Amino acid sequence: MRRVHPAENPNAVAVEQVGALLGRLPPSDRAPLLVFDVGYDSAQLTQALDGARAAILVRLRADRCFDADPPPAVPSPKGGRPRRHGAKFDCASPETWPAPAAEHAVEDEQYGRVRVRAWAGLHPKQQAHPNRGTRKPRPLVRGTVVLVEVDRLPARPSKPRVLLAQAGPGAPDLDVLWRAYVRRFDLEHTLRFAKQGLGWTTPRVRHPEQADRWTWLVLVADTQLRLARPWVADRRLPWERPLDPAKLTPSRVRRALSALLPVVGTPAKAPKPCGRSRGGPEGTGPGVPPGTRPSRKPLDAPATLPAPHGLPASPRRPRSPLRLNHKLSAAGGLGEDLAAAGHGESVPLQVEGLFPGRDAGVADVHAPIVSKQGSEGK
């Protein structure tokens, strides 16, 4: 798979990929058949793959025109260049079609009666060719035009016809040609499932490299679904027909894949529970005997502030005398008495109920005298 740059020719890129594919295939007496969509030019592919051990089959537009070879030129005393194009073959006008060179008919269970006709020795008038812009003549790239007609299509009332262009070594087998193009629709269903089921075109990425990585992830997911086919049971919808377990589609395998994941398991570790941590097990702290939990600090231990890494902890700043004066004022107007006593003295006090939680209920306080202006005496 390769991303085609807007400045590149898709036909040239396809020829390069075909050459790489032919180099990896094992030698065989039968040439491989390569099927292309309508977006490719049959003349350019045929001319570029001339001499390669491969046959191509390209779908044509319904309005394409071809020309047959002209009849043998008759010598004329006037001279002049002989004709290069003969009778016109218009794909949209059946009255311009001559008698086919080969014909094949078969009954098919899905498509009904299938009729295949072929006209050999036709060539198109190319617009993009290597001699364009020079006085050299256009190259004549001959091939076979194949017309496939069926009686019915699944879920469609119309009777369509498909025009194909074939080129390659040997005589074409018409029964193989129409079946090969029908098999190409499997690729169309795969692309639709990749877009709708696996979200191939859902992400809106900015760079082509991101799109390439996402494409490979989608291919990996599709491969996993195909590998899981023999391990899951069919979970069809009420309106779907039952299928053989060996022919389950990737979409049906995807429905039952959730029941297979717990059995397969995952190499990842189990997720940690969310919420507040319960702490470590007993005896895991430094200096703690096994089987015991570290106890809290005693109440009379000096409180310390957390220190940065590698620095000693600093003691907590002592309570401001002004705040203590406010507490004493709330306890019974003692702050006013201390402020009136003067500066530079420390008055011992006995205050009941000021420090609850003590055993005695009476605490000795040595508080500095604070003036009303908030200045502390020495």
C-alpha positions in Angstrom: 0.0 0.0 0.0 1.3 3.4 -1.0 0.0 6.9 -0.8 -0.1 8.5 -4.3 1.1 12.1 -4.3 -1.1 14.6 -6.3 1.8 15.3 -8.6 2.3 11.6 -9.4 0.7 9.6 -12.2 -1.5 6.8 -10.6 -0.9 4.6 -13.7 2.9 4.9 -13.2 2.6 4.1 -9.5 0.5 1.0 -10.3 3.0 -0.2 -12.9 5.8 0.1 -10.3 3.8 -1.9 -7.7 2.9 -4.5 -10.3 6.6 -4.9 -11.1 7.4 -5.4 -7.4 4.6 -7.9 -7.1 5.8 -10.0 -10.1 9.3 -10.2 -8.6 7.9 -11.8 -5.5 5.6 -14.3 -7.2 6.9 -17.9 -7.8 7.4 -18.9 -11.4 4.3 -20.3 -13.0 3.1 -21.3 -16.5 0.0 -19.2 -16.2 0.3 -15.4 -16.1 -1.4 -13.7 -13.2 -4.5 -11.6 -13.9 -4.5 -8.1 -12.4 -7.9 -6.3 -12.1 -8.2 -2.5 -12.0 -11.0 -0.1 -11.5 -12.3 2.5 -13.8 -9.9 5.2 -12.5 -6.9 3.7 -14.4 -6.1 4.0 -18.1 -6.0 0.7 -19.9 -3.8 2.0 -22.7 -1.1 3.3 -20.3 -1.1 0.2 -18.3 -0.9 -2.0 -21.4 1.9 0.0 -22.9 3.9 0.1 -19.6 3.5 -3.6 -18.9 4.4 -4.7 -22.5 6.6 -7.7 -22.2 5.7 -8.5 -18.6 4.4 -11.9 -17.7 1.0 -10.5 -16.5 -2.5 -9.9 -17.9 -4.6 -6.9 -17.0 -8.4 -6.3 -16.8 -9.6 -2.7 -16.5 -13.1 -1.5 -16.2 -14.1 1.1 -18.8 -16.5 4.0 -18.7 -19.7 3.6 -20.6 -18.9 6.4 -23.0 -15.5 5.2 -24.2 -14.7 5.0 -27.9 -12.3 2.6 -29.7 -11.2 2.1 -33.3 -10.5 -1.0 -35.2 -7.6 -1.5 -37.6 -8.2 0.0 -41.1 -8.6 -2.2 -44.1 -5.5 -2.8 -46.3 -4.5 0.4 -48.1 -5.0 0.5 -51.8 -2.2 2.1 -53.8 -3.3 5.4 -55.2 -1.6 7.6 -57.7 -2.3 10.6 -55.5 -0.2 9.1 -52.7 -0.7 10.3 -49.1 -0.4 8.6 -45.8 -2.4 5.4 -45.3 -5.2 5.4 -42.7 -4.3 4.4 -39.2 -7.9 4.1 -37.7 -10.7 2.0 -39.0 -14.4 1.6 -38.0 -15.4 3.3 -34.8 -16.5 1.3 -31.8 -18.7 3.4 -29.5 -19.4 1.7 -26.2 -22.6 3.7 -25.7 -24.0 2.9 -29.2 -24.7 -0.8 -29.8 -25.3 -0.2 -33.5 -21.6 0.5 -34.0 -20.6 -2.9 -32.6 -19.5 -5.5 -35.1 -19.8 -9.2 -34.7 -17.9 -10.3 -31.5 -14.7 -12.3 -31.9 -15.7 -14.6 -29.0 -18.8 -15.2 -27.0 -19.6 -17.1 -23.8 -22.9 -17.8 -21.9 -23.4 -19.5 -18.5 -26.1 -19.8 -15.9 -25.2 -18.6 -12.4 -27.2 -19.0 -9.2 -26.7 -15.5 -8.0 -26.7 -13.5 -11.3 -28.9 -15.6 -13.5 -27.9 -15.9 -17.1 -24.5 -14.3 -17.8 -23.5 -13.4 -21.4 -19.9 -12.4 -22.2 -18.9 -11.0 -25.6 -15.4 -9.9 -26.7 -14.1 -7.8 -29.5 -10.3 -8.1 -30.2 -7.9 -5.8 -32.0 -9.4 -2.5 -30.8 -7.3 0.5 -29.9 -8.2 3.9 -28.3 -7.0 7.3 -29.4 -4.7 8.3 -26.5 -4.4 11.9 -25.3 -1.6 11.3 -22.8 1.2 9.4 -24.5 5.0 9.7 -24.7 5.0 11.3 -28.2 2.7 14.1 -27.2 4.0 17.5 -28.2 6.1 16.1 -31.0 5.5 15.4 -34.7 5.6 11.6 -34.1 2.4 9.6 -34.5 0.4 8.4 -31.6 1.2 4.8 -30.5 -1.5 2.2 -31.2 -2.1 0.1 -28.1 -4.4 -2.8 -29.1 -6.5 -4.8 -26.7 -9.8 -6.6 -26.2 -13.0 -5.0 -25.2 -15.2 -7.4 -23.1 -18.9 -6.8 -22.4 -20.5 -8.6 -19.5 -24.3 -8.7 -19.2 -26.3 -10.4 -16.4 -30.0 -10.9 -15.8 -30.1 -9.7 -12.2 -28.1 -8.3 -9.4 -28.6 -8.9 -5.6 -31.0 -6.3 -4.2 -31.2 -4.4 -7.6 -33.9 -4.6 -10.1 -31.8 -3.3 -13.0 -29.9 -5.4 -15.6 -26.5 -3.7 -15.8 -23.7 -4.3 -18.2 -20.0 -3.9 -17.5 -17.4 -3.0 -20.1 -13.9 -4.2 -19.5 -10.6 -3.9 -21.4 -8.2 -6.9 -21.4 -4.6 -7.2 -22.5 -1.9 -9.7 -21.9 -0.2 -12.8 -23.3 -2.4 -15.6 -24.7 -6.0 -15.7 -25.6 -8.4 -14.5 -22.9 -10.7 -16.9 -21.1 -14.1 -15.2 -21.0 -15.4 -17.3 -18.1 -12.4 -16.4 -16.0 -12.6 -12.7 -16.8 -16.1 -12.0 -15.6 -15.7 -14.1 -12.5 -12.4 -12.3 -11.7 -14.1 -8.9 -11.9 -17.0 -10.1 -9.7 -14.4 -11.2 -7.1 -13.1 -7.7 -7.1 -16.3 -6.5 -5.3 -14.9 -8.3 -2.2 -12.4 -5.5 -2.0 -15.2 -2.9 -2.2 -16.9 -4.5 0.8 -13.7 -4.6 2.7 -13.1 -0.9 2.1 -16.7 -0.1 3.2 -16.3 -2.1 6.4 -12.9 -0.4 7.1 -14.6 3.0 6.8 -17.9 2.3 8.6 -17.0 -0.5 11.0 -13.3 0.2 11.9 -13.3 4.0 11.6 -10.7 4.3 8.9 -11.8 7.7 7.8 -13.0 8.9 11.3 -9.8 10.6 12.5 -9.0 14.1 11.2 -5.2 14.0 11.1 -2.9 16.8 9.9 0.0 14.9 8.4 0.1 12.1 5.9 2.4 10.0 8.2 -0.3 10.0 10.8 -2.9 8.8 8.3 -0.5 6.0 7.2 0.0 4.8 10.8 -3.7 4.8 11.4 -4.2 2.8 8.1 -1.8 0.1 9.3 -3.6 -0.1 12.7 -6.9 -0.6 10.8 -5.4 -3.4 8.8 -4.1 -5.0 12.0 -7.6 -4.9 13.5 -9.1 -6.4 10.3 -6.5 -9.2 10.4 -7.3 -10.0 14.0 -11.0 -10.3 13.1 -10.2 -12.8 10.4 -7.9 -14.8 12.7 -10.7 -14.9 15.4 -13.3 -16.3 12.9 -13.0 -20.0 14.0 -13.1 -19.2 17.7 -16.4 -17.2 17.9 -20.0 -18.1 17.5 -22.3 -16.3 15.1 -24.5 -13.6 16.6 -26.7 -12.7 13.6 -29.5 -10.2 13.6 -33.1 -11.4 13.2 -33.2 -10.4 9.5 -29.8 -11.9 8.6 -29.4 -15.3 7.1 -27.3 -17.9 8.9 -23.8 -18.5 7.6 -21.3 -21.3 7.7 -18.9 -20.7 10.7 -16.0 -20.8 8.2 -17.6 -18.0 6.1 -18.5 -15.5 8.8 -17.9 -11.9 7.8 -15.6 -9.6 9.8 -18.7 -7.6 10.8 -20.3 -10.6 12.5 -17.0 -11.7 14.1 -16.7 -8.2 15.6 -20.0 -8.7 17.4 -18.9 -11.8 19.2 -15.3 -10.7 19.8 -16.1 -9.3 23.2 -16.8 -12.8 24.5 -13.4 -14.0 23.3 -11.3 -11.3 24.9 -11.6 -12.5 28.5 -10.5 -16.0 27.4 -7.5 -14.8 25.5 -6.3 -12.4 28.2 -4.0 -9.5 27.8 -0.2 -9.0 28.5 -1.0 -5.7 30.4 -1.3 -5.6 34.2 -4.6 -5.3 36.0 -5.6 -1.7 36.4 -5.2 -0.1 39.9 -8.3 0.8 41.8 -9.3 4.4 41.7 -9.9 6.6 44.8 -7.9 7.3 47.9 -5.0 4.9 48.7 -5.4 2.5 51.6 -1.7 2.8 52.5 1.0 0.2 52.4 0.9 -3.2 54.1 1.9 -3.6 57.8 5.6 -3.5 58.5 6.6 -1.8 55.2 7.8 1.5 56.6 11.4 2.2 57.5 12.4 1.1 61.0 9.0 -0.6 61.7 9.0 -4.1 63.1 7.2 -6.7 60.9 3.5 -7.1 61.8 3.0 -3.7 63.2 1.8 -0.4 61.8 3.8 2.9 62.3 2.2 4.8 65.2 1.4 8.5 65.1 3.6 11.1 66.6 3.0 12.0 70.3 1.0 15.0 71.1 3.8 16.8 72.8 6.2 16.4 69.8 7.0 19.7 68.1 5.2 20.1 64.8 7.4 20.4 61.8 6.8 21.7 58.3 7.5 19.5 55.3 11.0 20.3 54.0 12.3 20.1 50.4 14.2 17.0 49.4 17.6 16.9 51.0 17.0 19.7 53.5 16.2 19.4 57.2 12.7 20.1 58.3 12.1 23.5 59.8 10.0 23.9 63.0 6.6 25.5 62.6 6.4 29.2 63.3 5.2 29.9 66.9 1.8 31.5 67.4 1.8 35.3 67.3 1.4 37.0 70.8 -1.2 39.3 69.2 -3.4 36.3 68.4 -2.9 35.0 71.9 -3.9 38.4 73.2 -7.2 38.1 71.2 -7.9 34.7 72.6 -7.3 36.0 76.2 -9.7 38.9 75.4 -12.3 36.5 74.3 -11.8 34.4 77.5 -12.7 37.2 79.9 -11.2 40.6 79.0 -7.7 39.5 80.2 -6.1 41.1 77.2 -7.1 44.6 78.4 -5.6 43.9 81.8 -2.4 42.7 80.3 -2.2 45.7 78.0 -2.7 48.1 81.0 0.0 46.5 83.1 2.8 48.0 81.0 5.7 46.9 78.8 8.6 44.6 79.3 7.0 42.2 81.8 5.9 38.6 81.7 2.8 37.9 83.8 2.1 34.4 85.0 -1.6 33.6 84.6 -3.9 30.8 85.5 -6.7 30.5 83.0 -9.5 27.9 83.3 -11.0 26.4 80.2 -8.7 28.2 77.8 -6.9 25.0 76.7 -9.6 22.2 76.6 -8.5 18.6 76.5 -6.0 18.9 79.3 -6.3 16.8 82.5 -6.1 19.6 85.0 -8.3 22.2 83.2 -6.0 24.9 84.4 -2.9 26.0 82.5 0.0 28.2 83.4 0.6 30.8 80.7 3.6 33.2 80.6 2.3 35.8 78.1 4.2 39.0 77.1 2.3 42.2 77.7 1.0 43.7 74.4 -0.1 47.2 74.0 -3.3 48.3 72.3 -1.3 49.6 69.3 0.0 46.0 68.7 3.7 46.7 69.6 5.3 44.0 71.7 7.6 44.9 74.6 11.0 43.5 75.1 
